[in-house]
């Protein structure tokens, strides 16, 4: 892509006496800001899809709940490719830090090959069993119908989707966050334009209603996969996709799996807990008012946590590269700088949720009941953004060090024991509603942030061999 460097820039200079702070701050920002721009635009796409569903002429509550529910199913699918991606990021970051280009290219080929195989398998299974998967979500019958349609269309694009996300992970491990950001900007713009045009019949296109939302996403993901295939084949940031390196190389695959599998298992079990929470919410009322408010709250809350995810990427990349240089002191400082900036962003946005949350809540829907529930959820989450940032950024730093097994254990204990069981207790014992559920979700994020910070402070990750 234009403007992206041909090789990973050495943006951080080290002295014999330590790390130059101003250069490390700059390196964090260079890595994180393109990702943050990408994430913010991706969040706008999510808001756009939810807005379109909220404003359909009929069945808007069911359509909105279906859009939010399919997001969770796509999250699970993303975890599969994320298991490969996290291993690729860690290995490529260390290889680039050690200036071992052939290893970086080998990891890229193995990761892309694994992503394509998974994409075809998952896409086929999802397409065939879309009605059954939609039935598991607890949606009312009209919501199930929308969800099955959406899922089937997304499954058509699955190989392209997985290729795109693994390519992003490989490039970020090499220190190039600009190219993935530019590609995702293109994807998101295509998604928004196509979704609005097909849903509302712009530019002489047919008015497709709900189907237009899903088709717009499918078109965008196919576009992104094709672009990233061209980028990797051409070579970028010191990594190149060679077709012969896509043949299985069992030693490299074993290393990818050893690092990525704990992250994948962590994500899968955490997803199961969160999906359980979603099913509980979907079943609270048949009108889908509560489910719609939950979806709207999650979409708006993304304004805050997506910057945290961007600085988690920066932390993972710099920690991995620093350990490849045998510089754990540099790795530690990079993680704390990433947290300082990311937490500042998230805390400022949390204050906005507390004081101004009613405005985005009212913009998302014309239903006053949905808007009020959304405002109450945003008010609660505004107070815990610093802890949320710790859970994202210090976990990212640990993954960049290859310490994925411990991160898995800590996050699973928090997600299953506190989040899922806490929501079950609130709903079935205390007979609470959505605001009480969000109180539990916020408390669990505080605990998760404390656990991630404590593990990072322990320092065992610095001697982790991958």
C-alpha positions, 0 to 999 in steps of 0.5 A, spaced: 500 500 500 502 507 498 506 510 504 508 503 507 515 502 509 518 496 505 522 494 511 520 494 519 523 501 521 527 501 527 524 507 530 526 505 537 534 507 539 537 504 545 543 506 549 548 502 553 545 505 559 537 504 557 532 506 553 531 513 550 524 514 552 522 519 547 524 514 542 520 508 545 514 513 546 514 515 538 515 507 537 508 506 541 504 511 537 507 509 530 505 502 531 498 504 535 495 510 531 494 506 525 491 500 528 486 505 532 484 509 526 482 502 523 479 500 529 475 506 530 472 506 523 471 498 524 467 501 530 463 506 525 461 500 521 458 496 526 454 502 528 452 503 521 450 496 521 446 496 528 443 503 526 440 500 519 437 494 523 434 499 528 431 503 523 428 498 518 421 499 517 419 492 520 421 487 525 427 492 527 428 489 534 429 482 532 433 485 526 438 489 531 438 483 536 440 478 530 446 483 527 448 483 534 448 476 535 451 474 529 457 479 531 458 473 537 458 468 532 463 471 527 467 473 534 468 465 535 470 464 528 475 470 529 478 466 535 480 460 530 484 465 526 486 469 531 489 463 534 494 462 528 495 470 528 497 470 535 502 465 534 504 468 527 505 475 531 509 473 536 514 469 532 515 474 526 516 479 531 522 475 535 524 473 528 524 481 525 528 483 532 533 478 531 533 479 523 531 472 521 528 474 515 527 467 512 524 465 519 519 470 518 517 468 511 516 461 513 511 463 519 507 467 514 507 462 509 504 457 514 500 462 517 496 463 511 496 456 509 492 454 515 488 460 515 485 458 508 484 451 510 480 453 516 476 458 512 474 453 507 472 448 512 469 453 517 465 457 511 462 450 509 460 448 516 457 455 517 453 455 511 450 448 512 448 449 519 446 456 519 439 455 521 441 450 527 446 455 529 441 461 529 436 457 533 442 456 539 442 463 540 435 464 544 432 469 539 425 469 537 423 466 530 423 472 526 430 474 529 433 466 528 431 467 520 435 474 520 441 471 523 441 465 519 441 469 513 446 473 515 451 468 517 450 464 510 452 470 506 458 471 511 460 464 510 461 465 503 466 470 504 470 466 510 476 464 506 477 471 504 476 473 511 481 469 515 486 470 510 485 478 511 486 477 518 492 472 518 495 477 513 494 483 518 497 479 524 503 477 520 504 484 518 503 487 525 508 482 528 513 485 523 512 492 525 508 494 520 501 496 522 500 502 517 498 497 511 493 493 515 490 499 517 489 502 510 487 495 508 481 495 513 479 502 512 478 500 504 474 494 507 470 498 512 468 504 507 466 498 502 462 495 507 458 502 509 457 504 502 455 497 500 450 496 506 447 503 505 446 502 498 443 495 498 439 496 504 436 503 502 436 502 494 441 507 493 444 508 486 439 505 482 440 498 486 434 494 489 431 495 496 434 489 499 432 491 507 436 486 512 439 482 506 443 488 504 447 489 511 449 482 510 451 482 503 455 489 504 459 485 509 460 479 504 463 484 499 467 488 503 471 481 506 472 478 499 475 485 497 480 485 503 482 478 502 484 479 495 488 486 497 492 482 502 493 476 498 496 481 493 500 485 499 503 479 501 505 476 495 509 483 493 512 483 500 511 488 505 515 490 512 520 484 511 515 479 510 513 476 503 508 470 502 512 465 497 507 459 495 512 454 496 512 456 503 505 454 504 506 447 504 506 444 511 512 445 515 511 441 521 516 444 525 514 451 524 506 449 525 508 446 531 511 452 534 505 456 531 500 451 535 504 451 541 503 459 542 497 460 538 493 454 541 492 457 548 490 463 546 485 460 541 482 456 547 482 462 552 478 465 546 473 459 545 472 458 552 471 466 554 467 466 548 462 460 550 461 464 557 460 471 553 455 467 548 452 464 554 451 471 557 448 473 550 443 467 550 440 469 557 439 476 555 436 474 548 431 470 553 429 476 558 423 478 553 420 476 547 420 483 544 427 483 544 428 490 547 433 488 552 437 484 547 437 491 542 439 495 548 445 490 549 447 490 542 447 498 542 451 498 548 456 494 546 457 498 539 457 504 543 462 502 548 467 500 542 468 507 542 473 506 548 475 499 548 478 499 541 483 504 542 485 500 548 486 494 543 490 498 538 495 499 544 495 492 546 497 491 538 503 496 540 505 492 546 505 485 543 509 487 537 514 491 541 515 486 547 516 481 542 521 485 538 525 487 544 525 480 547 528 478 540 533 483 541 534 480 548 532 487 551 527 485 557 528 492 560 525 495 553 519 490 553 517 492 560 518 500 558 514 499 552 508 495 555 507 501 561 508 506 555 502 503 551 498 502 558 499 509 559 497 512 553 491 507 552 488 508 559 488 515 558 484 515 551 479 510 555 478 513 561 477 520 557 471 516 553 469 513 560 468 520 562 464 521 556 459 515 557 458 517 564 456 525 562 453 524 555 451 517 554 444 519 553 446 522 546 449 516 542 443 512 546 438 516 543 441 516 536 441 509 535 434 508 536 427 511 536 425 507 542 425 511 548 425 504 552 431 501 548 435 508 549 434 509 556 437 502 558 443 503 553 444 509 557 444 506 564 449 501 561 454 506 558 453 509 565 456 503 569 462 502 564 464 509 564 467 508 571 472 502 569 475 504 563 482 504 566 481 497 569 479 495 562 485 498 559 489 494 563 486 487 561 487 489 554 494 492 554 497 487 559 494 481 556 497 483 549 504 484 552 504 477 555 502 474 548 507 478 545 512 475 549 509 468 548 506 467 555 499 465 552 498 459 557 498 463 563 494 469 560 489 463 558 488 461 565 487 467 568 482 470 563 478 463 563 478 464 571 475 471 571 470 470 565 467 463 567 467 464 574 465 471 575 462 473 568 458 467 566 456 465 573 455 472 576 450 474 570 446 467 572 446 469 579 443 476 578 438 474 573 435 467 576 436 469 583 436 476 584 431 477 578 435 483 575 435 486 568 440 489 563 443 494 568 444 489 573 448 484 568 452 490 566 454 491 573 457 484 573 460 485 566 464 491 569 466 488 575 469 482 572 473 486 567 476 490 573 478 483 576 481 481 569 485 487 569 488 486 576 490 479 574 493 481 567 497 487 571 499 482 576 502 477 572 506 482 568 509 485 574 511 478 576 516 478 570 516 471 568 514 472 561 521 475 560 525 469 560 519 465 556 522 461 550 518 460 544 
